[in-house]
Amino acid sequence: MGTVIETSTQTPTARSLTLDVPSWPGNIAGQHIDLRLTAEDGYTAVRSYSLASSGPDSRLELAVDKLPTGEVSPYLVDVALPGDQLELRGPLGGWFVWRPEEPGSVQPVAVQLIAGGSGIVPLMAMIRSHAVSASLAPFRLLYSVRTPDDVFYAEELARLEKESDLLAVTYVYTRRTPPGWPVPAGRITDSALESAAFPATDAPAVFVCGPTGFVENLATRLVALGHDPADVKTERFGGA
């Protein structure tokens, strides 16, 4: 059981929630939880949510984008308040994760992150974990969103990129760009992949997260560009 201790608006349709879970064993960047809500009539709904936090702290963070027809996300975005208790299970998942390399290890592997919309959440956990670790692995994030208003963690990403020579962030806007943006609105092109992402010859660890169609498309194109399928890890959720 976790207690909501803080909420924060991320976009017009999304917010993050910080929970205190005294029994939390800690989690690795990229893992998720199952969260269950129970109505007064006993009806229950369970949904999986990625964590934007990692490490041994008893506080964990998730960020949720509201689905108008959803059973859980509207409550988390519009209703949940500090003090509310939420039933959860986790941490879950051991494949779509990033761990800082051990001190004295061989040359760190470059990490390519590709997010679509709220798919940034587990990748944000990786970026945060990287920022507080001693890892020298270079990180690149290619982040596709509809408009500038739909960016999760915009200020934090800008700050982390400014503070570290190891992090580079590139945005692709699919519907509306910021004023003066040099690239027309549209989906991630092969040109954008080639210019903003690590080349296959660098053998980066690649993490792609977002809607199912987005993830399948990007994974297929990355392999076509020469990336080893074993190096391309994906996490997807339903929706367009």
Disulfide bonds with the S-S distance in Angstrom:
none
